[in-house]
């Protein structure tokens, strides 16, 4: 019996090591993806700004009105570039968090959201499970991060509420924002990409994701994942 207990303990330890390595690999892959995304986004914006600046320069003496139009476009592109940089830096910081558990990592993410987006993120730490399996904690953190970025960049939200609890072997996550909302059936572009990433993460864990949103009424994302 002592030998069997030792074997079971060794298997449990090995499983824990495998889970930790899987989570670490997922984080590394996510950092690589974000770095490539930041590089591609900035390269596109800088190239566009350069072209518009050349056009404005060429029109300055002969068509001042057209030059002013292109200068306004440059200002808009510069603001978009800064927003893109902030969003990517926020994502990288959340991904790189060294917090010992999901509860602390979410609280730190809320502080980062206020710093980068001036976005209030409300989290009830007492409802968050004390400890989940490492891969689940890592994926849930990245899902919350994606939802916060979407709320800040696309929904023009001022507040996000994150609720997380565990009941009967199921983890329930709800993320609600007070943004402008949208028709789920007509969403496209960057916002849809973010929601697709969240859905892929949930389904990878054997869970389900639902999205509820209407124009002018904010967005609620709900996920259920087995522990």
PyMOL commands that set and color helices and strands:
alter all, ss='L'
color gray80, all
select helices_A, chain A and resi 2-59+64-95+102-117+125-127+134-153+184-186+190-204
alter helices_A, ss='H'
color red, helices_A
select strands_A, chain A and resi 120-123+159-167+170-177+208-213+219-226
alter strands_A, ss='S'
color yellow, strands_A
deselect
rebuild
show_as cartoon
